[in-house]
Amino acid sequence: MTDLAEIPREWEADPDIDGELADLRCLPERGAVHADLDPPPPPVLATRLAEQGIPRLYRHQVRAVNLLRRGTDTVMVAGTASGKTLAYQIPVVEAVLAGDGTALALYPTKALAQDQLRSFRDFAIPDVRAHTYDGDTPTDERARIRRRANVVLTNPDMLHVGILPHHGGWADFLHRLRYVVVDEMHTLRGIFGTHVAFILRRLRRLCAHYGSDPTFVFTSATIGNPAELAASLAGRPVEVVDEDVSPRGEQWVALWEPPFTDQEAGRRRSATTMATDLWVDLVRRGVHTIVFTRSRKATELIYRWAADRLGPQGRDLVAPYRAGYLAAQRRDVERRLFSGELKGVVATNALELGIDVGDLDAAILTGFPGTISAFRQQAGRAGRRRHDSLVVLVAGEDALDQYFISHPDELFDRPPEQVVVNPSNPFVLEAHVGCAAYELPLSLDDRDLFGPELEEAAARLVNRGDLRLRDGKLHWARRHRPARAIDIRTAGGRRYTILADGRPLGVLDEARAFRDAHPGAVYLHQGDTYVVEHLDTRAGEVRVRAEDVGFYTQPKQEKDLQILDEEADRTVGRAPLRLGRVRVESRVVAYQQRKIGSGEVLDTIPLDLPPTAFVTQSFWLTVPDGLVTVDDGELPGALHAAEHAMIAMLPLAAVCDRWDVGGLSTPWHPDTGQATIFVYEAYPGGAGISPVAFTVGADLLRAAVEAIRRCPCTSGCPSCVQSPKCGNFNEPLSKDGAVRLLDTILSADTGKRRR
């Protein structure tokens, strides 16, 4: 096999491979630091560890095991293949062997739970009875698992809807519960993480009812605020173990820039086709490679293109992997990849997490994955067996991709982003208060778990007839179980079912239904194309028909935003930045049909849909009249372009993406009396992104103006000021006006907090 460090240089010299090598650097090899457990593990466990080639532990593993043995809630933060799993498995197995302990482990995906089940069973200790318990578990096996399992591996969704509401059947398990494992904690962000925080509080409440107080252990990739996030999820303080002294081979990281197809418009060859070229070359060289994509569709396209080019001899050497496949199909790919039978796999972030996929020499990232944390996770999938590896980031057109291509040091040296949740979200709190009341009647003592907002939430539920006061406690008053009506991936609200020939395809929340599933919209599901025939607002249904069309659709939205209260303000440069709550009302008024490939507008069709409204968190920048450096005609476009750039750069501060936030910019807003740029959270109640962005306002504006300034396009493109989700068709936009406006604001950058 070719020297991995030479491959990117050979690509650059190869006339058949487009693009250029923007950066290449080496992350040096690192040796291990070991330590010994005191007391050592039980003899049977020590023997099994030695048989697996683990005679000693790394120092950070020993520290974590000692904390967990003492009953200290702990979060372990380290890179891929650093041994985090073993650090919690040892105390779990010790508790089981002692005869009085059970453990509950939560994983973000079923695939990861299955992989960790194999890891537990590899100990081959008969007393350790580990089982997965999720939506794929046959009904006739569930009662047996409840009776005999002492290690249960599941996911937050199943804990929420399948375990906690039926806690009577888990009474003995919960009574003996010693450890609760929350793996891959960094995936629990935003609204999903906020729901999980309340699910864990409900679990703690039931454990107390049955006489246990389990120790929590969180594991995470490197993030900016592990202690804060773990404490927010558990509802109590945790100890942090953030040392990583596991060994690592030498890793070469290449940043690859696809060529321009239209420099004036800022258009480049797609990262998807570019990644396919590089993957095919690596497979032909015999380099075991994983390709990460941002979507299921991209996964299927890259696999199809690569398989065609590799021909009959090479087609069986590669495979796709994503959610939506049958469990047996995913297990087969995992087995073939682990055994070395496959030379390459293309996957969504379903394989970003801690599944052991064996020896991989290289990882190709099709576009920046959204966060520094995810970049390091995906890069860590290569070289997992401590040998040398190659990582290639193929930049997309997105502004964040281009920012890191032009600032490569930031990619390697920048501290990881914060992951935020918002346990103060009143809508999510209210949903789980109802669930908790169904599980056990509520009392005033539950304020210790759910916070002082519990009383107001309970009062609202009483007024709606969901709760009833009896014998001094609040009881669930409805016949149905509330958990089934709560989608923990959203902040609540009405859900719409998508139907094709009467067959359910999926669900959408109300806001996304109006935006993405209005009459005439093109809807994609698992690579298939559907056209929306009818949006039934009474029945909550979206009826679609399968049809291949040569266009995609983009909605036009009108928004109105009202400031409800202001929590804090500070000065960023010469302009005030504020944080508070806002009410957002939006209405989809039309949509465009755009030709696939060119984006040419084929038609604009009006719509008459009802408005949606919600209250959320926001931060907003007001521009005093004296700072307006563009004329009145250019000001709307300058503000709009600055808004898009700020949203694009927001993931530098907090783990989020464009769909987690929205924006509104206006030359004059009635609540501020000035030109204003609002960035608000796209979920009722907010997910905790705004406070983080508010604290780094100056950095956010500097990154935004730099992204706009460095882009070589003439008047704005997806790499600087255009947004793929703009509800106003990216009109108007003034690239130059945004630069002048932001430069003027930042010309006296003090960043001082005013209160």
VEXVEX-8353 format. One record per residue (C-alpha): residue number from 0; x, y, z. Coordinates in Angstrom, 2 decimals, decimal comma. Layout:
NUM_X_Y_Z
...
This chain:
0_0,00_0,00_0,00
1_1,18_3,52_-0,83
2_2,51_5,70_1,96
3_-0,64_7,44_3,24
4_1,11_10,81_3,54
5_1,96_10,75_-0,17
6_-1,53_10,03_-1,47
7_-2,91_13,62_-1,25
8_0,22_14,94_-2,97
9_-0,22_12,37_-5,72
10_-3,84_13,46_-6,16
11_-2,71_17,05_-6,57
12_-0,33_16,01_-9,35
13_-2,87_13,70_-11,05
14_-4,57_15,43_-14,03
15_-7,53_13,06_-13,70
16_-8,36_14,23_-10,17
17_-9,88_17,69_-9,83
18_-9,39_20,17_-7,05
19_-6,47_21,24_-4,95
20_-4,83_20,36_-1,67
21_-5,62_23,33_0,59
22_-3,76_21,99_3,63
23_-1,92_18,86_4,76
24_-0,59_18,27_8,24
25_0,41_15,44_10,52
26_-1,02_14,74_13,96
27_1,84_12,97_15,74
28_1,82_9,51_17,22
29_1,04_9,27_20,92
30_2,05_6,61_23,42
31_-0,11_5,18_26,18
32_0,07_5,92_29,93
33_-1,10_3,01_32,09
34_-2,15_2,67_35,70
35_-3,39_-0,09_38,00
36_-6,74_-0,49_39,70
37_-6,71_-0,64_43,48
38_-8,38_-2,89_44,45
39_-7,96_-4,96_41,30
40_-11,05_-6,33_39,52
41_-12,48_-9,69_40,62
42_-10,43_-12,65_39,38
43_-12,95_-13,80_36,75
44_-13,11_-10,29_35,27
45_-9,32_-9,86_35,40
46_-8,95_-13,17_33,53
47_-11,40_-12,11_30,83
48_-9,63_-8,76_30,39
49_-6,28_-10,51_29,99
50_-7,80_-12,89_27,43
51_-8,93_-9,84_25,45
52_-5,38_-8,45_25,48
53_-6,04_-5,88_28,24
54_-3,61_-6,66_31,07
55_-3,59_-3,01_32,25
56_-5,83_0,03_31,95
57_-5,06_3,56_30,80
58_-4,73_6,14_33,54
59_-7,96_7,94_32,60
60_-9,86_4,63_32,71
61_-8,57_3,93_36,22
62_-9,63_7,36_37,43
63_-13,14_6,90_36,01
64_-13,52_3,40_37,48
65_-12,48_4,64_40,93
66_-15,01_7,49_40,81
67_-17,82_5,17_39,75
68_-16,94_2,62_42,41
69_-17,40_5,40_44,99
70_-20,82_6,28_43,57
71_-19,71_9,59_42,06
72_-21,67_10,77_39,02
73_-19,05_11,04_36,28
74_-18,63_12,24_32,71
75_-15,77_10,85_30,62
76_-14,60_13,00_27,71
77_-12,10_11,53_25,25
78_-11,57_10,68_21,61
79_-12,59_7,65_19,60
80_-11,06_4,30_20,70
81_-9,84_5,75_24,01
82_-11,46_3,02_26,13
83_-14,44_4,94_27,55
84_-16,68_1,88_27,22
85_-14,40_-0,36_29,28
86_-14,19_2,30_32,00
87_-17,90_1,93_32,77
88_-18,17_-1,77_31,94
89_-15,78_-2,73_34,73
90_-17,83_-1,22_37,61
91_-21,05_-2,47_36,00
92_-19,73_-6,05_35,83
93_-18,37_-5,74_39,39
94_-21,82_-4,67_40,63
95_-23,43_-7,63_38,86
96_-20,87_-10,08_40,25
97_-21,53_-8,72_43,74
98_-25,05_-10,06_43,28
99_-27,00_-6,92_44,11
100_-26,71_-4,62_41,11
101_-28,28_-3,89_37,74
102_-27,34_-1,36_35,07
103_-29,27_0,58_32,45
104_-27,33_1,87_29,43
105_-28,74_4,43_26,99
106_-27,37_4,75_23,46
107_-28,44_7,21_20,76
108_-28,88_4,49_18,09
109_-29,98_0,86_17,99
110_-26,83_-0,04_16,04
111_-24,60_1,24_18,83
112_-26,63_-0,62_21,45
113_-26,19_-3,84_19,46
114_-22,44_-3,24_19,19
115_-22,14_-2,63_22,92
116_-24,22_-5,74_23,62
117_-21,56_-7,77_21,81
118_-18,94_-6,01_23,91
119_-20,66_-7,00_27,17
120_-21,14_-10,57_26,00
121_-17,48_-10,83_24,99
122_-16,68_-11,03_28,71
123_-18,33_-14,48_28,61
124_-19,30_-14,21_32,28
125_-22,54_-16,18_32,85
126_-23,68_-13,92_35,69
127_-23,73_-10,92_33,32
128_-27,10_-11,19_31,58
129_-27,06_-8,33_29,06
130_-29,91_-7,70_26,62
131_-31,07_-4,94_24,30
132_-34,60_-3,66_24,87
133_-35,86_-1,41_22,08
134_-38,43_-1,20_19,32
135_-36,90_-4,21_17,56
136_-37,25_-6,47_20,61
137_-39,95_-9,11_19,93
138_-42,96_-8,75_22,21
139_-42,68_-12,30_23,52
140_-39,09_-11,64_24,66
141_-39,77_-8,44_26,57
142_-41,25_-10,04_29,70
143_-38,32_-12,48_29,89
144_-35,83_-9,60_29,65
145_-37,62_-7,69_32,41
146_-37,43_-10,75_34,66
147_-33,87_-11,94_34,15
148_-31,67_-9,19_32,63
149_-29,28_-7,33_34,93
150_-27,78_-5,16_32,16
151_-30,32_-3,55_29,81
152_-29,19_-1,60_26,76
153_-31,78_0,70_25,23
154_-32,28_4,25_23,90
155_-33,93_7,39_25,29
156_-37,05_6,89_23,15
157_-37,70_3,40_24,54
158_-37,00_4,52_28,10
159_-39,52_7,33_27,64
160_-42,37_5,37_26,07
161_-41,68_1,69_26,79
162_-40,08_1,46_30,25
163_-40,98_4,39_32,52
164_-44,78_4,26_31,90
165_-44,65_0,51_32,70
166_-42,33_0,77_35,69
167_-44,30_-1,77_37,72
168_-42,91_-4,50_35,53
169_-39,41_-3,17_36,19
170_-39,78_-2,80_39,96
171_-37,07_-5,30_40,95
172_-34,67_-4,05_38,26
173_-35,13_-0,42_39,37
174_-34,83_-1,35_43,05
175_-31,37_-2,82_42,37
176_-30,28_-0,22_39,79
177_-26,67_0,78_40,51
178_-25,54_2,47_37,30
179_-27,15_4,48_34,52
180_-24,91_4,86_31,47
181_-25,60_7,67_28,99
182_-23,30_7,01_26,04
183_-22,34_9,54_23,35
184_-23,69_12,39_25,46
185_-22,71_15,00_22,85
186_-25,54_13,76_20,60
187_-28,09_14,90_23,20
188_-28,32_18,49_22,08
189_-31,07_21,04_21,68
190_-34,67_19,90_21,99
191_-33,78_16,19_21,95
192_-31,32_16,69_24,80
193_-33,86_18,79_26,69
194_-36,38_15,95_26,49
195_-33,74_13,47_27,66
196_-32,95_15,69_30,66
197_-36,56_15,33_31,81
198_-36,65_11,61_31,01
199_-33,64_11,12_33,30
200_-35,38_13,11_36,02
201_-38,41_10,85_35,67
202_-36,09_7,84_35,95
203_-34,49_9,22_39,12
204_-37,96_9,80_40,59
205_-39,01_6,19_39,99
206_-35,70_4,87_41,33
207_-36,26_6,80_44,55
208_-39,75_5,32_44,74
209_-38,28_1,81_44,55
210_-35,47_2,59_46,98
211_-32,42_3,12_44,74
212_-30,20_6,07_43,83
213_-28,11_5,00_40,82
214_-24,79_6,53_39,84
215_-24,80_8,23_36,45
216_-21,94_7,85_34,00
217_-21,83_9,90_30,80
218_-19,42_9,43_27,92
219_-18,74_12,01_25,26
220_-16,54_13,08_22,44
221_-14,60_16,24_23,21
222_-17,00_19,17_23,74
223_-16,63_22,61_25,25
224_-18,83_22,16_28,33
225_-18,96_18,51_29,48
226_-19,60_19,23_33,18
227_-22,37_21,73_32,44
228_-24,10_19,48_29,89
229_-23,92_16,34_32,04
230_-25,22_18,24_35,08
231_-28,09_19,66_33,01
232_-29,01_16,18_31,82
233_-28,72_14,45_35,20
234_-30,09_17,30_37,27
235_-27,14_17,20_39,68
236_-23,36_17,90_39,63
237_-20,92_15,48_38,01
238_-17,17_14,88_38,13
239_-15,25_15,29_34,85
240_-12,57_12,90_33,55
241_-11,21_14,63_30,46
242_-7,75_13,13_30,21
243_-6,99_10,91_27,20
244_-3,74_8,94_27,47
245_-4,67_6,14_25,07
246_-2,22_5,40_22,25
247_-2,71_6,86_18,76
248_-0,92_6,26_15,51
249_0,29_9,01_13,24
250_-2,60_10,66_11,39
251_-2,36_12,76_8,21
252_-5,20_15,23_7,63
253_-5,78_16,73_4,18
254_-8,20_19,54_3,32
255_-9,36_19,17_-0,28
256_-11,01_22,00_-2,20
257_-13,17_21,06_-5,23
258_-12,59_23,26_-8,30
259_-14,79_26,16_-9,37
260_-17,37_25,52_-12,04
261_-18,43_29,20_-12,03
262_-16,13_31,43_-9,98
263_-18,21_34,58_-10,48
264_-21,28_32,84_-9,01
265_-19,16_31,04_-6,39
266_-20,15_27,60_-7,71
267_-17,81_24,64_-7,22
268_-17,91_21,01_-8,19
269_-19,99_19,21_-5,58
270_-18,27_17,63_-2,59
271_-20,32_14,49_-3,30
272_-18,82_13,84_-6,74
273_-15,36_14,90_-5,55
274_-15,50_12,48_-2,61
275_-16,53_9,69_-4,99
276_-13,38_10,25_-7,09
277_-11,13_10,07_-4,04
278_-12,90_7,04_-2,58
279_-12,65_5,06_-5,79
280_-8,92_5,81_-5,96
281_-8,36_4,69_-2,35
282_-10,34_1,47_-2,83
283_-8,30_0,66_-5,94
284_-5,14_1,20_-3,89
285_-6,39_-1,28_-1,28
286_-6,85_1,39_1,39
287_-9,71_0,48_3,75
288_-11,82_3,64_3,75
289_-15,00_5,03_5,27
290_-16,80_7,93_3,58
291_-19,07_10,10_5,71
292_-21,96_12,02_4,13
293_-24,47_14,55_5,44
294_-27,59_12,80_4,09
295_-29,09_9,45_3,15
296_-29,43_10,58_-0,46
297_-25,74_11,44_-0,72
298_-24,89_8,03_0,76
299_-26,85_6,23_-1,93
300_-25,49_8,40_-4,75
301_-21,83_7,98_-3,80
302_-22,26_4,22_-3,46
303_-24,01_3,94_-6,83
304_-21,41_6,05_-8,64
305_-18,48_4,26_-7,01
306_-19,91_0,77_-7,65
307_-20,43_1,61_-11,34
308_-16,84_2,81_-11,69
309_-15,30_-0,09_-9,79
310_-17,07_-2,56_-12,05
311_-18,01_-6,19_-11,39
312_-14,69_-7,00_-9,72
313_-14,83_-4,10_-7,29
314_-18,56_-3,68_-6,67
315_-18,60_-6,25_-3,87
316_-15,75_-4,48_-2,07
317_-17,91_-1,48_-1,10
318_-21,27_-0,99_0,61
319_-23,58_1,78_1,86
320_-24,73_2,11_5,48
321_-27,45_4,36_6,84
322_-30,58_4,50_8,96
323_-33,62_3,09_7,19
324_-32,02_-0,26_6,35
325_-33,23_-3,43_8,00
326_-31,27_-4,40_11,10
327_-29,99_-7,56_9,37
328_-28,65_-5,48_6,48
329_-26,78_-3,15_8,85
330_-25,36_-6,06_10,85
331_-24,10_-7,69_7,64
332_-22,26_-4,53_6,59
333_-20,76_-4,16_10,08
334_-19,58_-7,79_10,01
335_-18,02_-7,52_6,54
336_-16,35_-4,24_7,44
337_-14,95_-5,56_10,72
338_-13,61_-8,71_9,05
339_-11,86_-6,74_6,30
340_-14,01_-8,26_3,56
341_-15,10_-4,75_2,55
342_-12,52_-2,24_1,34
343_-14,88_0,67_1,80
344_-18,18_1,83_3,21
345_-20,11_5,07_2,67
346_-22,28_6,07_5,59
347_-24,22_8,81_7,27
348_-23,19_9,74_10,80
349_-24,79_6,45_11,88
350_-21,21_5,11_11,90
351_-19,74_8,25_13,47
352_-20,44_6,92_16,93
353_-18,54_4,27_18,85
354_-19,35_1,17_16,79
355_-16,17_-0,90_16,39
356_-15,73_-1,31_12,64
357_-12,27_-2,81_12,73
358_-9,20_-1,64_10,85
359_-9,80_1,42_8,71
360_-6,91_3,20_7,05
361_-8,71_6,33_5,85
362_-11,79_8,49_6,37
363_-13,25_10,88_3,78
364_-15,60_13,56_5,13
365_-18,01_14,81_2,47
366_-18,26_18,36_3,71
367_-17,55_19,70_7,19
368_-19,86_17,70_9,50
369_-21,11_20,79_11,33
370_-18,98_20,86_14,47
371_-15,38_20,44_15,57
372_-16,57_17,61_17,81
373_-18,16_15,71_14,91
374_-15,09_16,34_12,74
375_-12,87_14,74_15,36
376_-15,29_11,86_15,88
377_-15,43_11,03_12,19
378_-11,67_11,47_11,76
379_-11,17_9,10_14,69
380_-12,86_6,25_12,86
381_-9,65_5,82_10,86
382_-6,59_4,38_12,62
383_-8,75_2,92_15,38
384_-6,35_0,01_15,78
385_-3,54_2,45_16,63
386_-1,92_2,38_13,22
387_-1,28_5,30_10,88
388_-4,24_6,80_9,05
389_-5,38_9,39_6,52
390_-8,31_11,80_6,89
391_-9,59_13,88_3,98
392_-12,09_16,71_4,44
393_-13,67_17,50_1,07
394_-15,03_21,02_1,41
395_-18,55_21,82_0,32
396_-19,95_25,16_-0,79
397_-21,33_25,92_2,68
398_-19,93_29,02_4,37
399_-18,59_27,02_7,32
400_-16,70_24,64_5,02
401_-15,09_27,55_3,23
402_-14,27_29,25_6,52
403_-12,20_26,28_7,67
404_-10,55_25,84_4,28
405_-9,26_29,40_4,58
406_-8,54_29,10_8,34
407_-7,15_25,56_8,70
408_-5,52_26,31_12,06
409_-9,00_26,90_13,46
410_-9,98_23,36_12,53
411_-7,15_21,88_14,59
412_-6,62_24,42_17,38
413_-10,08_25,84_18,02
414_-11,71_24,65_21,28
415_-14,71_22,41_20,67
416_-18,18_23,92_20,69
417_-20,61_23,87_23,57
418_-23,54_21,44_23,51
419_-26,62_23,03_25,01
420_-29,97_21,92_26,37
421_-32,68_23,98_28,02
422_-34,36_22,33_31,04
423_-36,22_25,60_31,57
424_-38,21_25,13_28,35
425_-41,81_25,38_29,62
426_-43,33_23,36_26,77
427_-41,02_20,37_27,25
428_-41,35_20,60_31,04
429_-45,13_20,56_30,77
430_-45,08_17,46_28,58
431_-42,94_15,48_31,03
432_-44,82_16,68_34,10
433_-47,86_14,95_32,62
434_-45,82_11,79_32,02
435_-44,47_11,88_35,57
436_-47,98_12,25_37,00
437_-49,12_9,21_35,03
438_-46,21_7,20_36,44
439_-46,67_8,36_40,06
440_-48,92_11,11_41,49
441_-47,09_14,43_41,83
442_-46,37_16,19_45,11
443_-44,61_19,40_46,13
444_-41,45_17,37_46,81
445_-41,08_16,86_43,06
446_-39,94_20,47_42,76
447_-36,52_19,20_43,81
448_-36,33_17,28_40,52
449_-38,32_19,41_38,09
450_-37,50_22,85_39,45
451_-39,63_25,75_40,69
452_-41,42_25,97_37,32
453_-43,21_22,71_38,20
454_-46,10_24,50_39,93
455_-46,94_26,72_36,96
456_-46,71_23,79_34,54
457_-48,94_21,66_36,77
458_-51,47_24,49_37,05
459_-51,72_24,70_33,26
460_-52,27_20,94_33,05
461_-54,98_21,12_35,73
462_-56,75_23,90_33,83
463_-56,70_21,76_30,68
464_-58,15_18,80_32,54
465_-55,01_16,66_32,18
466_-54,31_16,56_35,94
467_-56,68_16,21_38,88
468_-56,01_16,94_42,57
469_-56,84_14,05_44,89
470_-55,61_13,38_48,44
471_-53,16_16,25_48,24
472_-51,46_14,94_45,08
473_-51,88_15,53_41,36
474_-53,00_12,49_39,36
475_-53,13_11,96_35,58
476_-56,78_12,47_34,62
477_-56,92_11,09_31,08
478_-57,40_7,53_29,89
479_-54,52_7,53_27,39
480_-50,83_7,28_28,31
481_-49,26_10,72_27,71
482_-45,79_9,46_26,71
483_-47,00_8,05_23,39
484_-48,23_11,48_22,30
485_-44,83_13,14_22,91
486_-42,19_13,06_20,20
487_-38,92_13,63_22,07
488_-37,26_14,84_18,86
489_-39,45_17,98_18,79
490_-40,68_20,62_21,22
491_-44,26_19,49_20,90
492_-47,12_20,88_18,88
493_-49,26_19,11_16,36
494_-47,74_16,40_14,19
495_-48,73_15,59_10,62
496_-48,64_12,07_9,19
497_-47,34_11,68_5,63
498_-49,36_9,14_3,64
499_-48,60_7,59_0,22
500_-51,53_5,52_-1,05
501_-52,74_5,33_2,53
502_-49,37_4,00_3,75
503_-47,59_6,08_6,44
504_-44,16_7,33_5,36
505_-43,28_9,45_8,38
506_-44,31_12,44_10,46
507_-43,59_16,18_10,47
508_-44,28_18,84_13,06
509_-46,73_21,56_12,08
510_-44,19_24,25_11,17
511_-42,20_21,91_8,92
512_-45,39_20,51_7,39
513_-46,41_23,96_6,17
514_-42,89_24,68_4,95
515_-41,90_21,32_3,45
516_-45,19_19,53_2,76
517_-47,52_22,20_1,40
518_-49,63_21,34_-1,67
519_-47,30_20,98_-4,66
520_-44,14_20,51_-2,58
521_-41,58_17,93_-3,64
522_-40,94_15,67_-0,66
523_-37,98_13,26_-0,45
524_-38,16_10,06_1,59
525_-35,36_7,47_1,59
526_-34,19_8,63_-1,82
527_-37,66_8,46_-3,41
528_-39,48_11,53_-4,74
529_-43,05_12,36_-3,82
530_-45,29_15,30_-4,73
531_-47,72_16,60_-2,09
532_-51,31_16,42_-3,29
533_-53,15_17,63_-0,19
534_-52,37_19,07_3,23
535_-55,30_18,26_5,52
536_-55,08_20,62_8,48
537_-58,14_19,08_10,17
538_-57,00_15,47_10,06
539_-53,30_16,31_10,44
540_-52,38_14,41_7,28
541_-50,21_15,04_4,23
542_-51,17_12,96_1,19
543_-48,44_12,44_-1,40
544_-47,96_10,55_-4,65
545_-44,76_8,97_-5,92
546_-43,46_10,85_-8,96
547_-40,03_11,60_-10,45
548_-39,89_15,27_-11,33
549_-37,09_17,41_-12,70
550_-37,46_20,16_-10,11
551_-37,37_20,83_-6,40
552_-39,51_23,28_-4,46
553_-38,63_26,17_-2,18
554_-41,24_27,92_0,00
555_-41,61_31,67_0,51
556_-42,43_32,76_4,04
557_-43,62_36,01_5,55
558_-42,61_36,55_9,18
559_-43,60_38,85_11,97
560_-41,59_39,01_15,20
561_-42,52_40,64_18,50
562_-40,13_41,17_21,41
563_-41,72_39,92_24,64
564_-38,96_40,62_27,14
565_-35,26_41,43_27,33
566_-33,00_39,41_29,64
567_-29,60_40,98_28,98
568_-27,77_43,35_26,69
569_-24,17_44,15_25,83
570_-22,23_46,20_23,31
571_-20,61_44,49_20,34
572_-18,29_46,97_18,71
573_-20,51_50,03_18,37
574_-23,89_48,28_18,32
575_-26,16_46,90_21,08
576_-26,72_43,13_21,21
577_-29,67_41,87_23,22
578_-30,99_38,55_24,51
579_-34,58_37,73_25,32
580_-37,87_36,06_24,41
581_-39,75_36,74_21,19
582_-42,97_35,65_19,53
583_-42,50_34,51_15,95
584_-45,41_34,24_13,53
585_-44,81_32,91_10,03
586_-46,95_32,08_7,03
587_-45,99_30,22_3,85
588_-47,43_32,39_1,06
589_-45,95_30,85_-2,10
590_-43,39_28,41_-3,45
591_-41,05_28,19_-6,40
592_-40,34_25,23_-8,64
593_-36,60_25,21_-9,41
594_-34,84_23,05_-11,98
595_-32,58_20,40_-10,47
596_-28,95_21,20_-11,21
597_-29,19_24,79_-12,42
598_-31,65_26,14_-9,85
599_-33,51_27,97_-12,63
600_-36,94_29,19_-11,48
601_-39,61_27,36_-13,48
602_-42,69_28,77_-11,76
603_-43,88_30,65_-8,66
604_-47,19_29,46_-7,23
605_-49,17_31,27_-4,49
606_-50,45_29,46_-1,39
607_-53,12_30,20_1,21
608_-52,09_28,48_4,45
609_-52,81_29,44_8,08
610_-50,02_31,07_10,09
611_-48,02_29,32_12,79
612_-46,75_31,10_15,89
613_-44,55_30,22_18,85
614_-42,56_31,84_21,66
615_-38,83_31,18_21,77
616_-35,41_32,54_22,72
617_-33,58_35,00_20,49
618_-30,68_37,40_20,31
619_-30,80_40,52_18,18
620_-28,42_43,20_16,96
621_-29,70_46,76_16,55
622_-27,91_49,14_14,22
623_-28,09_52,79_15,31
624_-28,74_55,25_12,49
625_-25,22_56,66_12,78
626_-23,71_53,27_11,91
627_-25,68_52,71_8,72
628_-23,01_52,97_6,01
629_-25,18_51,95_3,05
630_-27,97_53,87_1,34
631_-31,62_53,13_2,02
632_-32,02_50,99_-1,10
633_-29,11_48,74_-0,18
634_-29,82_48,46_3,54
635_-32,37_45,59_3,40
636_-29,97_43,46_1,35
637_-27,00_44,30_3,60
638_-28,92_43,33_6,75
639_-30,27_40,17_5,12
640_-26,81_39,08_3,94
641_-25,33_39,74_7,40
642_-28,14_37,72_8,99
643_-27,43_34,72_6,77
644_-23,69_34,87_7,46
645_-24,26_35,09_11,22
646_-26,52_32,01_11,12
647_-24,00_30,12_8,99
648_-21,22_30,82_11,51
649_-23,32_30,08_14,60
650_-22,09_26,43_14,87
651_-18,68_27,84_15,78
652_-20,17_28,70_19,17
653_-22,77_26,02_19,87
654_-23,57_22,62_18,39
655_-26,44_23,38_16,03
656_-27,28_23,66_12,35
657_-29,32_26,01_10,17
658_-32,55_24,14_10,89
659_-32,22_24,82_14,62
660_-32,44_28,58_14,13
661_-34,26_31,17_12,04
662_-33,69_34,80_11,26
663_-35,39_38,08_10,46
664_-33,76_41,32_9,39
665_-35,45_44,64_8,78
666_-34,41_48,28_8,18
667_-36,85_49,29_10,92
668_-38,52_47,23_13,62
669_-41,38_48,68_15,70
670_-40,06_47,23_18,98
671_-36,53_48,64_18,58
672_-37,15_51,69_16,40
673_-33,97_50,84_14,44
674_-32,52_48,52_11,83
675_-32,38_45,11_13,49
676_-31,10_41,59_12,83
677_-32,85_38,84_14,80
678_-31,58_35,27_15,13
679_-34,09_33,10_16,96
680_-34,38_29,44_17,90
681_-36,72_27,42_15,72
682_-38,30_25,49_18,62
683_-41,00_26,68_21,05
684_-39,34_27,67_24,30
685_-35,84_27,50_22,83
686_-33,07_24,93_23,11
687_-30,41_27,03_24,85
688_-28,52_28,22_21,75
689_-29,24_31,95_22,09
690_-27,52_32,53_25,46
691_-24,33_30,90_24,16
692_-24,37_32,96_20,96
693_-25,05_36,12_22,95
694_-21,88_35,67_25,02
695_-19,68_35,36_21,90
696_-21,41_38,02_19,82
697_-18,25_39,83_18,73
698_-16,56_36,60_17,64
699_-19,67_35,63_15,70
700_-19,75_38,94_13,81
701_-16,03_38,77_13,04
702_-16,37_35,25_11,64
703_-19,39_36,32_9,58
704_-17,69_39,32_7,96
705_-14,53_37,31_7,30
706_-16,55_34,55_5,58
707_-18,22_37,14_3,34
708_-15,05_39,10_2,58
709_-12,88_36,15_1,56
710_-15,43_34,59_-0,81
711_-14,36_35,23_-4,45
712_-17,92_35,39_-5,82
713_-19,23_38,65_-7,25
714_-22,58_39,22_-5,57
715_-23,12_36,46_-3,01
716_-23,29_32,67_-3,13
717_-23,89_29,63_-0,86
718_-20,32_29,97_0,46
719_-21,01_33,37_1,99
720_-24,48_34,94_2,14
721_-26,99_32,66_0,43
722_-28,95_30,24_2,63
723_-30,54_27,00_1,40
724_-33,47_27,52_3,79
725_-34,14_31,20_3,20
726_-37,88_31,83_3,22
727_-37,50_34,86_0,98
728_-35,74_33,15_-1,97
729_-32,43_34,80_-0,94
730_-33,72_38,21_-1,97
731_-32,58_40,90_-1,44
732_-28,89_40,31_-0,65
733_-26,02_42,80_-0,72
734_-22,68_41,14_-0,15
735_-20,65_44,38_-0,28
736_-23,21_46,20_1,87
737_-22,99_43,52_4,56
738_-19,19_43,83_4,69
739_-19,34_47,63_5,04
740_-22,06_47,44_7,67
741_-20,34_44,79_9,82
742_-16,93_46,47_9,48
743_-18,43_49,70_10,77
744_-20,09_47,94_13,73
745_-16,85_46,14_14,65
746_-14,63_49,20_14,23
747_-14,78_49,81_18,00
748_-15,07_46,23_19,18
749_-15,21_46,27_22,95
750_-17,62_43,42_23,59
751_-18,51_44,97_26,96
752_-21,48_43,65_28,90
753_-23,85_46,44_29,95
754_-25,80_44,31_32,41
